[in-house]
Amino acid sequence: MPLVLSDVPTPRYSDGVTQYYPTVYKAARAPAGGYVECHPSRVRKYLDRLSASLKDIYIRNPTKIPGIQPELLRAGESIVFRGNSGLLEFPKNYKMFESKKPEGLGGGETPGVGTPGGGESPMLGPKEGAGEDPESDAVLTKLEQGDGDGKQAKTPKGESRFRADAFIFGHPSGSKYRSTNEFTPHLEWLVTDDTHDHKNCPCKLCTNFTRSGR
Ligand SMILES: [Zn+2]
């Protein structure tokens, strides 16, 4: 009878610290490049990806699973994770933030497109109407290409486009992980290395950290 686990426990040990978290803005007020709280659905997605790796790590290192009695393992029990089991949270003090950057030129806010009279200068009026301003044509073309449609600019009005990059903060070097792939080796180290010596961690951040003299 294998031991069936219904969730993927967070590693016992964490080296995470909160002191290098970024300044967090309310989403609506974040300046370009400013950090906001990561959307919960995105956090869930990252945790799911990490769960998959962590299950493998635990299956290879069953004695490191929090809450598993060593006697059971000694008796030869194998470990199985329930299909929908997942990691509920990051190792202590690791946390996701995302930084929003306007995409492209911010063309979505081109004034006067589709709205009567930009109201800025009467001289611009006729030009806009005739669509002869070479500059605005260039902008329109770019936007239209994105929509795959040829004629009128159907820019989503008032909605600027953002690209939000997510990062995992908490590493004691103050650096951040840019993806779950970058974080996975560190996760394995958190689980498996009893010495808690960053020199033994192959992740990118620890490698830079120890090379810089720590
Ligand atoms: Zn590491």
Boltz pocket constraint, residues with backbone or C-beta under 6 A from the ligand:
constraints:
  - pocket:
      binder: B
      contacts: [[A, 185], [A, 186], [A, 189], [A, 198], [A, 201], [A, 202], [A, 203], [A, 204], [A, 205], [A, 206], [A, 207]]
      max_distance: 6.0
